[in-house]
Amino acid sequence: MAAPKKSEPKKAAKPDARGGLAAPVQPDEKLSVIVGATPLTRAELTKKIWDYVKKNNLQDPNDKRSIVADAKLKPIFGKDKVTMFEMTKLVNQHVKPA
């Protein structure tokens, strides 16, 4: 009778493995006007965009889920008003992996 095989211990994830919101991205020229030109994580990118929206009072006062695009956001969004759910999809078109 053959001896049962020992299972190999699972390898721990690499401490520098980064994906999802922690993955660094490089903003294009249009987006870098708002968030800067240096690579940053998707989480940092989203935070900087929200900081910009709040600082410039761009949330629709009647519907806080909607963002009214100013001159800097309109080239990114492609329209005058977007919901916060659309924003992520539209912003992702202006980044590439760093």
Number of C-alpha atoms within 10 A of each C-alpha: 3 4 5 6 6 6 6 6 6 6 6 6 8 7 6 6 8 12 10 9 13 13 15 21 20 20 25 18 12 17 22 15 12 17 20 16 14 12 19 19 19 21 13 16 25 17 13 15 18 16 14 15 18 12 10 10 12 18 21 14 11 7 9 11 12 18 24 18 19 15 8 12 23 15 13 18 22 11 12 13 19 19 15 14 10 13 17 15 11 14 19 15 13 17 20 12 11 12
